[in-house]
């Protein structure tokens, strides 16, 4: 359920993710632990 919400958020902010690659990388690392 939480994963789906995250994926949805990614889809909405796809362009932002591409622009802020480093930030997303850090965010992913934070979410994993």
TINU-608603 format. One record per atom (N, C-alpha, C): residue number from 0; residue in three letters; atom name; x, y, z. Coordinates in Angstrom, 2 decimals. Example, Ala and Ser with C-alpha at 12.3 -4.5 7.8 and 13.67 -1.06 7.14 Angstrom:
(0; 'ALA'; 'N'; (13.19; -5.69; 7.80)),
(0; 'ALA'; 'CA'; (12.30; -4.50; 7.80)),
(0; 'ALA'; 'C'; (13.20; -3.30; 7.80)),
(1; 'SER'; 'N'; (12.85; -2.25; 7.08)),
(1; 'SER'; 'CA'; (13.67; -1.06; 7.14)),
(1; 'SER'; 'C'; (12.90; 0.03; 7.87)),
END
This chain:
(0; 'UNK'; 'N'; (0.85; -1.20; 0.00)),
(0; 'UNK'; 'CA'; (0.00; 0.00; 0.00)),
(0; 'UNK'; 'C'; (0.88; 1.25; 0.00)),
(1; 'UNK'; 'N'; (1.84; 1.29; 0.88)),
(1; 'UNK'; 'CA'; (2.76; 2.44; 0.96)),
(1; 'UNK'; 'C'; (3.62; 2.52; -0.30)),
(2; 'UNK'; 'N'; (3.98; 1.37; -0.82)),
(2; 'UNK'; 'CA'; (4.79; 1.31; -2.04)),
(2; 'UNK'; 'C'; (4.05; 1.92; -3.22)),
(3; 'UNK'; 'N'; (2.78; 1.61; -3.34)),
(3; 'UNK'; 'CA'; (1.96; 2.13; -4.43)),
(3; 'UNK'; 'C'; (1.89; 3.64; -4.37)),
(4; 'UNK'; 'N'; (1.74; 4.15; -3.19)),
(4; 'UNK'; 'CA'; (1.68; 5.61; -2.99)),
(4; 'UNK'; 'C'; (2.99; 6.25; -3.42)),
(5; 'UNK'; 'N'; (4.08; 5.60; -3.08)),
(5; 'UNK'; 'CA'; (5.41; 6.11; -3.45)),
(5; 'UNK'; 'C'; (5.59; 6.11; -4.96)),
(6; 'UNK'; 'N'; (5.16; 5.04; -5.59)),
(6; 'UNK'; 'CA'; (5.26; 4.93; -7.06)),
(6; 'UNK'; 'C'; (4.42; 6.01; -7.71)),
(7; 'UNK'; 'N'; (3.25; 6.24; -7.18)),
(7; 'UNK'; 'CA'; (2.37; 7.27; -7.71)),
(7; 'UNK'; 'C'; (3.04; 8.64; -7.60)),
(8; 'UNK'; 'N'; (3.66; 8.87; -6.47)),
(8; 'UNK'; 'CA'; (4.38; 10.13; -6.26)),
(8; 'UNK'; 'C'; (5.51; 10.28; -7.27)),
(9; 'UNK'; 'N'; (6.18; 9.19; -7.55)),
(9; 'UNK'; 'CA'; (7.28; 9.21; -8.52)),
(9; 'UNK'; 'C'; (6.75; 9.57; -9.91)),
(10; 'UNK'; 'N'; (5.62; 8.98; -10.26)),
(10; 'UNK'; 'CA'; (5.02; 9.24; -11.57)),
(10; 'UNK'; 'C'; (4.64; 10.70; -11.71)),
(11; 'UNK'; 'N'; (4.10; 11.26; -10.66)),
(11; 'UNK'; 'CA'; (3.67; 12.66; -10.68)),
(11; 'UNK'; 'C'; (4.87; 13.59; -10.81)),
(12; 'UNK'; 'N'; (5.94; 13.25; -10.11)),
(12; 'UNK'; 'CA'; (7.11; 14.13; -10.07)),
(12; 'UNK'; 'C'; (8.27; 13.60; -10.90)),
(13; 'UNK'; 'N'; (7.94; 12.97; -12.00)),
(13; 'UNK'; 'CA'; (8.98; 12.34; -12.84)),
(13; 'UNK'; 'C'; (10.03; 13.35; -13.30)),
(14; 'UNK'; 'N'; (9.57; 14.49; -13.78)),
(14; 'UNK'; 'CA'; (10.49; 15.52; -14.28)),
(14; 'UNK'; 'C'; (11.36; 16.06; -13.15)),
(15; 'UNK'; 'N'; (10.76; 16.25; -11.99)),
(15; 'UNK'; 'CA'; (11.51; 16.77; -10.84)),
(15; 'UNK'; 'C'; (12.59; 15.76; -10.44)),
(16; 'UNK'; 'N'; (12.24; 14.49; -10.51)),
(16; 'UNK'; 'CA'; (13.19; 13.44; -10.15)),
(16; 'UNK'; 'C'; (14.40; 13.48; -11.09)),
(17; 'UNK'; 'N'; (14.13; 13.66; -12.36)),
(17; 'UNK'; 'CA'; (15.23; 13.72; -13.33)),
(17; 'UNK'; 'C'; (16.12; 14.92; -13.06)),
(18; 'UNK'; 'N'; (15.50; 16.01; -12.65)),
(18; 'UNK'; 'CA'; (16.26; 17.24; -12.37)),
(18; 'UNK'; 'C'; (17.08; 17.11; -11.09)),
(19; 'UNK'; 'N'; (16.49; 16.47; -10.10)),
(19; 'UNK'; 'CA'; (17.14; 16.38; -8.78)),
(19; 'UNK'; 'C'; (17.58; 14.95; -8.48)),
(20; 'UNK'; 'N'; (18.39; 14.42; -9.34)),
(20; 'UNK'; 'CA'; (18.86; 13.05; -9.22)),
(20; 'UNK'; 'C'; (19.54; 12.77; -7.88)),
(21; 'UNK'; 'N'; (20.41; 13.65; -7.49)),
(21; 'UNK'; 'CA'; (21.16; 13.46; -6.26)),
(21; 'UNK'; 'C'; (20.24; 13.42; -5.05)),
(22; 'UNK'; 'N'; (19.28; 14.34; -5.03)),
(22; 'UNK'; 'CA'; (18.32; 14.39; -3.92)),
(22; 'UNK'; 'C'; (17.53; 13.10; -3.82)),
(23; 'UNK'; 'N'; (17.10; 12.59; -4.97)),
(23; 'UNK'; 'CA'; (16.33; 11.34; -5.00)),
(23; 'UNK'; 'C'; (17.18; 10.17; -4.51)),
(24; 'UNK'; 'N'; (18.43; 10.19; -4.89)),
(24; 'UNK'; 'CA'; (19.35; 9.13; -4.45)),
(24; 'UNK'; 'C'; (19.43; 9.11; -2.93)),
(25; 'UNK'; 'N'; (19.59; 10.26; -2.34)),
(25; 'UNK'; 'CA'; (19.65; 10.38; -0.89)),
(25; 'UNK'; 'C'; (18.33; 9.96; -0.27)),
(26; 'UNK'; 'N'; (17.24; 10.38; -0.91)),
(26; 'UNK'; 'CA'; (15.91; 10.05; -0.41)),
(26; 'UNK'; 'C'; (15.69; 8.54; -0.41)),
(27; 'UNK'; 'N'; (16.12; 7.89; -1.50)),
(27; 'UNK'; 'CA'; (15.98; 6.43; -1.60)),
(27; 'UNK'; 'C'; (16.77; 5.74; -0.50)),
(28; 'UNK'; 'N'; (17.97; 6.21; -0.27)),
(28; 'UNK'; 'CA'; (18.82; 5.61; 0.76)),
(28; 'UNK'; 'C'; (18.18; 5.77; 2.13)),
(29; 'UNK'; 'N'; (17.58; 6.92; 2.35)),
(29; 'UNK'; 'CA'; (16.92; 7.20; 3.63)),
(29; 'UNK'; 'C'; (15.71; 6.29; 3.83)),
(30; 'UNK'; 'N'; (14.94; 6.09; 2.76)),
(30; 'UNK'; 'CA'; (13.74; 5.25; 2.85)),
(30; 'UNK'; 'C'; (14.08; 3.78; 3.05)),
(31; 'UNK'; 'N'; (15.18; 3.36; 2.53)),
(31; 'UNK'; 'CA'; (15.55; 1.95; 2.63)),
(31; 'UNK'; 'C'; (15.86; 1.55; 4.07)),
(32; 'UNK'; 'N'; (16.45; 2.43; 4.85)),
(32; 'UNK'; 'CA'; (16.84; 2.09; 6.22)),
(32; 'UNK'; 'C'; (15.86; 2.61; 7.26)),
END
